[in-house]
Amino acid sequence: MPGLIARNRKWLRTLRWTAIVWSGASLLLVVPFIVSVGSRPSGPRDWLAVIFFPIGISVGMILAWVKERLGGTITVVSLLAFYVVRRTTTGTFPKGWGWLAFAAPGFLFLLFSFLSSRARRSAD
């Protein structure tokens, strides 16, 4: 049993660090998008979308470095809200897989949070 617990801890640590590194890479790619002159929102609908992506997703990922469940939830909810806003304002969903790739660390942080709390409960 101690070997199984050690393997689970190692796997959880790898999952968490994968989420941290991936979120860092996502943030490095999103920051130029946030500060670029050519991507200024042109109206209230665009501003509403920008609140969720990239701002909400970025805030969620940064927070997830310390509070995995809260930050992961903010990231995933921001992604879903972004999709809803885009669908209702433009009539279509955002195209491509890039939106999900940027927010994927949020899902990993949530997975880590749930699995680590489950592992703590079973160890007690």
PADOKOL-805512 format. One record per residue: residue number from 1; residue in three letters; x, y, z of N, C-alpha, C, O in turn. Coordinates in nm, 3 decimals. Atoms other than C-alpha are relative to their C-alpha. Last residue first. Layout:
(NUM; 'Ala'; (X; Y; Z); (X; Y; Z); (X; Y; Z); (X; Y; Z)) ...
This chain:
(124; 'Asp'; (0.041; -0.021; -0.140); (-0.700; 0.945; 0.660); (-0.067; -0.117; 0.058); (-0.107; -0.114; 0.175)) (123; 'Ala'; (-0.117; 0.019; -0.086); (-0.517; 0.834; 0.346); (-0.036; 0.016; 0.148); (0.031; -0.039; 0.236)) (122; 'Ser'; (-0.027; 0.144; -0.009); (-0.848; 0.787; 0.159); (0.120; -0.029; 0.088); (0.130; -0.138; 0.144)) (121; 'Arg'; (0.108; 0.067; -0.075); (-0.955; 1.144; 0.238); (0.028; -0.149; 0.017); (0.003; -0.205; 0.123)) (120; 'Arg'; (-0.013; -0.035; -0.142); (-0.619; 1.288; 0.132); (-0.106; -0.071; 0.085); (-0.078; -0.118; 0.195)) (119; 'Ala'; (-0.114; 0.075; -0.052); (-0.633; 1.095; -0.198); (0.021; 0.029; 0.148); (0.054; -0.060; 0.226)) (118; 'Arg'; (0.043; 0.140; -0.013); (-0.983; 1.229; -0.267); (0.112; -0.085; 0.060); (0.087; -0.172; 0.143)) (117; 'Ser'; (0.087; 0.003; -0.118); (-0.865; 1.584; -0.195); (-0.052; -0.142; 0.023); (-0.071; -0.184; 0.137)) (116; 'Ser'; (-0.081; -0.013; -0.121); (-0.573; 1.525; -0.431); (-0.086; 0.001; 0.125); (-0.046; -0.052; 0.229)) (115; 'Leu'; (-0.075; 0.123; -0.028); (-0.796; 1.384; -0.704); (0.083; 0.011; 0.127); (0.094; -0.086; 0.202)) (114; 'Phe'; (0.092; 0.108; -0.039); (-1.046; 1.671; -0.689); (0.075; -0.128; 0.035); (0.041; -0.195; 0.133)) (113; 'Ser'; (0.068; -0.034; -0.126); (-0.785; 1.944; -0.684); (-0.090; -0.113; 0.047); (-0.087; -0.151; 0.164)) (112; 'Phe'; (-0.095; 0.014; -0.110); (-0.567; 1.783; -0.952); (-0.070; 0.023; 0.134); (-0.050; -0.054; 0.228)) (111; 'Leu'; (-0.025; 0.144; -0.015); (-0.866; 1.746; -1.184); (0.096; -0.025; 0.115); (0.072; -0.114; 0.197)) (110; 'Leu'; (0.119; 0.059; -0.064); (-0.962; 2.109; -1.122); (0.018; -0.150; 0.022); (-0.015; -0.201; 0.129)) (109; 'Phe'; (0.001; -0.042; -0.140); (-0.607; 2.225; -1.194); (-0.121; -0.058; 0.073); (-0.109; -0.102; 0.188)) (108; 'Leu'; (-0.102; 0.079; -0.071); (-0.603; 2.015; -1.512); (0.007; 0.038; 0.148); (0.020; -0.049; 0.234)) (107; 'Phe'; (0.055; 0.135; -0.018); (-0.933; 2.167; -1.629); (0.099; -0.089; 0.076); (0.059; -0.170; 0.159)) (106; 'Gly'; (0.108; -0.011; -0.099); (-0.794; 2.516; -1.570); (-0.063; -0.136; 0.029); (-0.092; -0.169; 0.144)) (105; 'Pro'; (-0.056; 0.014; -0.135); (-0.477; 2.415; -1.755); (-0.105; 0.013; 0.110); (-0.091; -0.048; 0.216)) (104; 'Ala'; (-0.016; 0.139; -0.045); (-0.694; 2.359; -2.065); (0.065; -0.013; 0.137); (0.026; -0.103; 0.212)) (103; 'Ala'; (0.068; 0.020; -0.127); (-0.788; 2.729; -2.095); (0.018; -0.140; 0.058); (-0.025; -0.165; 0.171)) (102; 'Phe'; (-0.042; -0.102; -0.096); (-0.539; 2.823; -2.367); (-0.058; -0.028; 0.139); (0.010; -0.007; 0.239)) (101; 'Ala'; (-0.140; 0.026; -0.035); (-0.593; 2.493; -2.548); (0.051; 0.102; 0.102); (0.125; 0.066; 0.194)) (100; 'Leu'; (-0.004; 0.108; -0.100); (-0.970; 2.539; -2.536); (0.143; -0.028; 0.045); (0.166; -0.057; 0.162)) (99; 'Trp'; (0.067; -0.051; -0.120); (-0.951; 2.875; -2.711); (0.004; -0.103; 0.112); (0.031; -0.071; 0.227)) (98; 'Gly'; (-0.093; -0.082; -0.078); (-0.697; 2.737; -2.958); (-0.060; 0.052; 0.130); (0.009; 0.062; 0.231)) (97; 'Trp'; (-0.023; 0.067; -0.128); (-0.931; 2.462; -3.079); (0.087; 0.084; 0.092); (0.106; 0.047; 0.209)) (96; 'Gly'; (-0.131; 0.055; -0.031); (-1.071; 2.658; -3.371); (0.010; -0.056; 0.141); (-0.077; -0.034; 0.226)) (95; 'Lys'; (-0.052; 0.108; 0.084); (-1.367; 2.884; -3.431); (0.137; -0.045; 0.050); (0.214; 0.034; 0.106)) (94; 'Pro'; (-0.135; -0.028; 0.049); (-1.543; 3.085; -3.162); (0.054; -0.120; -0.077); (0.032; -0.234; -0.039)) (93; 'Phe'; (-0.102; 0.026; -0.101); (-1.910; 2.988; -3.145); (0.136; 0.040; -0.055); (0.155; 0.044; -0.177)) (92; 'Thr'; (-0.085; 0.117; 0.021); (-2.154; 3.154; -3.378); (0.094; -0.018; 0.118); (0.122; 0.076; 0.193)) (91; 'Gly'; (0.076; 0.108; 0.062); (-2.450; 3.392; -3.357); (0.081; -0.125; -0.028); (0.026; -0.225; -0.075)) (90; 'Thr'; (-0.036; 0.013; 0.141); (-2.227; 3.694; -3.298); (-0.080; -0.107; -0.073); (-0.081; -0.112; -0.196)) (89; 'Thr'; (-0.025; -0.130; 0.064); (-2.355; 3.829; -2.966); (0.032; -0.011; -0.149); (0.002; 0.080; -0.225)) (88; 'Thr'; (0.116; -0.088; -0.005); (-2.527; 3.520; -2.822); (0.024; 0.133; -0.072); (-0.072; 0.193; -0.121)) (87; 'Arg'; (0.115; 0.061; 0.070); (-2.266; 3.270; -2.935); (-0.118; 0.095; -0.004); (-0.185; 0.107; -0.106)) (86; 'Arg'; (-0.026; -0.001; 0.145); (-1.974; 3.492; -2.837); (-0.118; -0.056; -0.079); (-0.153; -0.004; -0.185)) (85; 'Val'; (0.005; -0.139; 0.047); (-2.122; 3.557; -2.493); (0.022; 0.006; -0.150); (-0.051; 0.075; -0.221)) (84; 'Val'; (0.140; -0.045; -0.002); (-2.194; 3.187; -2.437); (-0.012; 0.142; -0.054); (-0.099; 0.171; -0.135)) (83; 'Tyr'; (0.072; 0.069; 0.107); (-1.843; 3.083; -2.547); (-0.146; 0.045; -0.006); (-0.199; 0.066; -0.115)) (82; 'Phe'; (-0.049; -0.056; 0.126); (-1.685; 3.347; -2.323); (-0.073; -0.063; -0.118); (-0.117; 0.008; -0.209)) (81; 'Ala'; (0.068; -0.130; 0.015); (-1.904; 3.234; -2.032); (0.042; 0.067; -0.130); (-0.040; 0.128; -0.198)) (80; 'Leu'; (0.140; 0.027; 0.036); (-1.781; 2.876; -2.081); (-0.077; 0.129; -0.022); (-0.156; 0.140; -0.116)) (79; 'Leu'; (0.002; 0.055; 0.135); (-1.418; 2.991; -2.085); (-0.144; -0.025; -0.046); (-0.181; 0.013; -0.157)) (78; 'Ser'; (-0.028; -0.110; 0.093); (-1.471; 3.212; -1.781); (-0.001; -0.048; -0.144); (-0.052; 0.021; -0.233)) (77; 'Val'; (0.123; -0.080; 0.009); (-1.637; 2.923; -1.595); (0.020; 0.118; -0.096); (-0.071; 0.152; -0.172)) (76; 'Val'; (0.098; 0.077; 0.077); (-1.338; 2.700; -1.675); (-0.130; 0.079; -0.017); (-0.188; 0.080; -0.126)) (75; 'Thr'; (-0.046; 0.018; 0.138); (-1.080; 2.956; -1.561); (-0.106; -0.068; -0.085); (-0.139; -0.020; -0.194)) (74; 'Ile'; (0.010; -0.131; 0.067); (-1.272; 3.062; -1.250); (0.041; -0.013; -0.146); (-0.023; 0.046; -0.233)) (73; 'Thr'; (0.142; -0.029; 0.021); (-1.318; 2.696; -1.153); (-0.018; 0.133; -0.072); (-0.098; 0.143; -0.165)) (72; 'Gly'; (0.047; 0.085; 0.109); (-0.950; 2.621; -1.204); (-0.146; 0.026; -0.032); (-0.186; 0.027; -0.149)) (71; 'Gly'; (-0.055; -0.051; 0.125); (-0.856; 2.919; -0.989); (-0.045; -0.081; -0.121); (-0.078; -0.024; -0.225)) (70; 'Leu'; (0.060; -0.130; 0.027); (-1.088; 2.814; -0.707); (0.047; 0.056; -0.134); (-0.034; 0.100; -0.216)) (69; 'Arg'; (0.143; 0.017; 0.030); (-0.988; 2.447; -0.719); (-0.066; 0.133; -0.036); (-0.141; 0.139; -0.133)) (68; 'Glu'; (0.028; 0.073; 0.123); (-0.614; 2.505; -0.754); (-0.148; -0.006; -0.034); (-0.187; 0.020; -0.148)) (67; 'Lys'; (0.129; 0.062; -0.035); (-0.571; 2.777; -0.493); (-0.052; -0.072; -0.124); (-0.124; -0.014; -0.205)) (66; 'Val'; (0.004; 0.007; -0.146); (-0.204; 2.884; -0.516); (-0.125; -0.075; 0.047); (-0.117; -0.159; 0.137)) (65; 'Trp'; (-0.134; 0.037; -0.045); (-0.110; 2.840; -0.884); (0.004; -0.015; 0.152); (0.089; -0.086; 0.205)) (64; 'Ala'; (-0.010; 0.146; -0.014); (-0.484; 2.837; -0.952); (0.140; -0.045; 0.042); (0.157; -0.156; 0.091)) (63; 'Leu'; (0.052; 0.038; -0.131); (-0.499; 3.213; -0.885); (0.017; -0.151; 0.025); (0.040; -0.193; 0.138)) (62; 'Ile'; (-0.095; -0.052; -0.098); (-0.277; 3.276; -1.187); (-0.043; -0.039; 0.141); (0.040; -0.082; 0.222)) (61; 'Met'; (-0.122; 0.082; 0.003); (-0.491; 3.045; -1.398); (0.104; 0.049; 0.100); (0.170; -0.033; 0.165)) (60; 'Gly'; (0.024; 0.134; -0.054); (-0.816; 3.208; -1.291); (0.126; -0.085; 0.004); (0.151; -0.154; 0.102)) (59; 'Val'; (0.011; -0.015; -0.146); (-0.686; 3.561; -1.349); (-0.021; -0.137; 0.065); (0.040; -0.167; 0.168)) (58; 'Ser'; (-0.134; -0.029; -0.053); (-0.575; 3.460; -1.700); (-0.002; 0.013; 0.152); (0.084; -0.042; 0.220)) (57; 'Ile'; (-0.080; 0.122; 0.009); (-0.908; 3.294; -1.785); (0.139; 0.022; 0.060); (0.190; -0.064; 0.131)) (56; 'Gly'; (0.048; 0.098; -0.098); (-1.104; 3.591; -1.660); (0.082; -0.128; 0.002); (0.113; -0.181; 0.108)) (55; 'Ile'; (-0.019; -0.046; -0.138); (-0.891; 3.844; -1.852); (-0.042; -0.105; 0.102); (0.038; -0.141; 0.189)) (54; 'Pro'; (-0.104; 0.071; -0.074); (-0.845; 3.663; -2.186); (0.007; 0.032; 0.150); (0.078; -0.036; 0.223)) (53; 'Phe'; (-0.122; 0.044; 0.067); (-1.125; 3.575; -2.234); (0.062; 0.120; -0.067); (0.002; 0.177; -0.158)) (52; 'Phe'; (-0.012; 0.144; -0.024); (-1.401; 3.637; -1.981); (0.125; -0.059; -0.065); (0.193; -0.142; -0.004)) (51; 'Ile'; (0.001; 0.022; -0.145); (-1.374; 4.016; -1.955); (0.021; -0.148; 0.030); (0.090; -0.182; 0.126)) (50; 'Val'; (-0.138; -0.016; -0.049); (-1.275; 4.024; -2.322); (0.008; -0.019; 0.151); (0.110; -0.065; 0.202)) (49; 'Ala'; (-0.076; 0.121; 0.035); (-1.618; 3.884; -2.422); (0.142; 0.007; 0.056); (0.193; -0.094; 0.105)) (48; 'Leu'; (0.054; 0.110; -0.080); (-1.798; 4.160; -2.232); (0.076; -0.129; -0.029); (0.108; -0.204; 0.064)) (47; 'Trp'; (-0.054; -0.013; -0.136); (-1.569; 4.420; -2.385); (-0.049; -0.113; 0.089); (0.027; -0.166; 0.170)) (46; 'Asp'; (-0.140; 0.045; 0.003); (-1.655; 4.292; -2.733); (0.063; 0.008; 0.139); (0.138; -0.081; 0.179)) (45; 'Arg'; (0.001; 0.146; 0.019); (-2.025; 4.321; -2.662); (0.141; -0.056; 0.000); (0.169; -0.160; 0.059)) (44; 'Pro'; (0.034; 0.071; -0.125); (-1.981; 4.669; -2.515); (0.001; -0.152; -0.015); (0.042; -0.222; 0.077)) (43; 'Gly'; (0.129; -0.034; -0.058); (-1.802; 4.800; -2.824); (-0.028; -0.081; 0.124); (0.055; -0.163; 0.166)) (42; 'Ser'; (0.062; -0.113; 0.068); (-1.482; 4.806; -3.027); (-0.134; 0.041; 0.060); (-0.186; 0.148; 0.027)) (41; 'Pro'; (0.142; 0.025; 0.022); (-1.260; 4.591; -2.810); (-0.069; 0.124; -0.056); (-0.039; 0.237; -0.015)) (40; 'Arg'; (0.087; -0.074; -0.091); (-0.893; 4.680; -2.859); (-0.146; -0.032; -0.031); (-0.187; -0.029; -0.147)) (39; 'Ser'; (0.109; 0.085; -0.049); (-0.707; 4.404; -3.042); (-0.088; 0.072; 0.101); (-0.147; 0.007; 0.188)) (38; 'Gly'; (0.096; 0.040; 0.102); (-0.479; 4.609; -3.266); (-0.119; -0.080; 0.050); (-0.211; -0.105; -0.027)) (37; 'Val'; (0.081; -0.114; 0.042); (-0.301; 4.787; -2.983); (-0.109; -0.043; -0.096); (-0.219; 0.012; -0.092)) (36; 'Ser'; (-0.021; -0.045; 0.137); (-0.169; 4.472; -2.824); (-0.098; 0.110; -0.038); (-0.213; 0.110; 0.006)) (35; 'Val'; (-0.058; -0.134; 0.008); (-0.177; 4.455; -2.445); (0.017; 0.053; -0.142); (0.057; 0.167; -0.160)) (34; 'Ile'; (0.066; -0.094; -0.089); (-0.415; 4.163; -2.396); (0.051; 0.142; -0.023); (-0.028; 0.237; -0.025)) (33; 'Phe'; (0.137; -0.020; 0.049); (-0.298; 3.968; -2.700); (-0.072; 0.105; 0.084); (-0.145; 0.188; 0.031)) (32; 'Pro'; (-0.008; -0.091; 0.116); (0.065; 4.016; -2.593); (-0.138; 0.029; -0.060); (-0.162; 0.140; -0.109)) (31; 'Val'; (-0.035; -0.137; -0.041); (-0.032; 3.871; -2.253); (0.018; 0.093; -0.119); (-0.035; 0.204; -0.116)) (30; 'Val'; (0.118; -0.085; -0.009); (-0.207; 3.568; -2.405); (0.035; 0.144; 0.035); (-0.035; 0.236; -0.009)) (29; 'Leu'; (0.058; -0.022; 0.133); (0.100; 3.381; -2.529); (-0.118; 0.097; 0.003); (-0.143; 0.167; -0.095)) (28; 'Leu'; (-0.101; -0.066; 0.083); (0.297; 3.417; -2.206); (-0.052; 0.028; -0.140); (-0.013; 0.127; -0.203)) (27; 'Leu'; (-0.005; -0.141; -0.039); (-0.021; 3.336; -2.013); (0.103; 0.077; -0.082); (0.079; 0.191; -0.121)) (26; 'Ser'; (0.122; -0.065; 0.050); (-0.066; 3.012; -2.204); (0.001; 0.149; 0.031); (-0.033; 0.231; -0.054)) (25; 'Ala'; (-0.017; -0.014; 0.145); (0.296; 2.915; -2.137); (-0.122; 0.069; -0.061); (-0.108; 0.155; -0.148)) (24; 'Gly'; (-0.103; -0.102; 0.022); (0.250; 2.983; -1.765); (0.023; 0.026; -0.148); (0.034; 0.141; -0.191)) (23; 'Ser'; (0.067; -0.128; -0.024); (-0.076; 2.785; -1.768); (0.099; 0.115; -0.018); (0.063; 0.221; -0.070)) (22; 'Trp'; (0.089; -0.027; 0.113); (0.103; 2.492; -1.932); (-0.069; 0.135; 0.018); (-0.082; 0.212; -0.077)) (21; 'Val'; (-0.084; -0.034; 0.116); (0.384; 2.505; -1.674); (-0.087; 0.038; -0.120); (-0.059; 0.136; -0.189)) (20; 'Ile'; (-0.071; -0.126; -0.027); (0.142; 2.519; -1.379); (0.082; 0.044; -0.122); (0.076; 0.159; -0.164)) (19; 'Ala'; (0.097; -0.110; 0.005); (-0.093; 2.252; -1.519); (0.069; 0.136; 0.021); (0.036; 0.233; -0.046)) (18; 'Thr'; (0.040; -0.012; 0.141); (0.197; 2.017; -1.590); (-0.097; 0.116; -0.016); (-0.086; 0.195; -0.109)) (17; 'Trp'; (-0.106; -0.075; 0.067); (0.327; 2.091; -1.241); (-0.026; 0.013; -0.150); (0.013; 0.112; -0.211)) (16; 'Arg'; (0.001; -0.140; -0.045); (-0.005; 1.988; -1.087); (0.106; 0.082; -0.074); (0.077; 0.193; -0.119)) (15; 'Leu'; (0.121; -0.064; 0.053); (-0.032; 1.668; -1.292); (-0.002; 0.149; 0.036); (-0.031; 0.233; -0.048)) (14; 'Thr'; (-0.024; -0.019; 0.143); (0.328; 1.571; -1.211); (-0.119; 0.071; -0.065); (-0.100; 0.160; -0.148)) (13; 'Arg'; (-0.100; -0.107; 0.010); (0.265; 1.625; -0.838); (0.029; 0.031; -0.147); (0.042; 0.148; -0.185)) (12; 'Leu'; (0.067; -0.126; -0.030); (-0.051; 1.417; -0.864); (0.094; 0.118; -0.011); (0.057; 0.224; -0.061)) (11; 'Trp'; (0.088; -0.030; 0.113); (0.136; 1.135; -1.039); (-0.072; 0.132; 0.023); (-0.084; 0.213; -0.069)) (10; 'Lys'; (-0.086; -0.039; 0.111); (0.412; 1.143; -0.776); (-0.085; 0.039; -0.121); (-0.056; 0.139; -0.188)) (9; 'Arg'; (-0.055; -0.133; -0.031); (0.158; 1.142; -0.495); (0.087; 0.051; -0.115); (0.081; 0.168; -0.151)) (8; 'Asn'; (0.108; -0.097; 0.016); (-0.028; 0.851; -0.657); (0.049; 0.141; 0.028); (0.013; 0.235; -0.044)) (7; 'Arg'; (0.022; -0.018; 0.144); (0.297; 0.657; -0.697); (-0.110; 0.102; -0.025); (-0.099; 0.185; -0.116)) (6; 'Ala'; (-0.114; -0.076; 0.054); (0.383; 0.714; -0.330); (-0.017; 0.025; -0.149); (0.013; 0.134; -0.197)) (5; 'Ile'; (0.017; -0.139; -0.046); (0.035; 0.602; -0.220); (0.112; 0.087; -0.056); (0.087; 0.199; -0.099)) (4; 'Leu'; (0.112; -0.057; 0.075); (0.063; 0.285; -0.430); (-0.021; 0.147; 0.037); (-0.047; 0.230; -0.050)) (3; 'Gly'; (-0.047; -0.022; 0.137); (0.407; 0.205; -0.287); (-0.107; 0.064; -0.086); (-0.078; 0.151; -0.168)) (2; 'Pro'; (-0.081; -0.122; 0.004); (0.279; 0.255; 0.070); (0.052; 0.030; -0.141); (0.064; 0.147; -0.177)) (1; 'Met'; (0.080; -0.121; 0.000); (0.000; 0.000; 0.000); (0.085; 0.127; 0.000); (0.048; 0.223; -0.068)) 
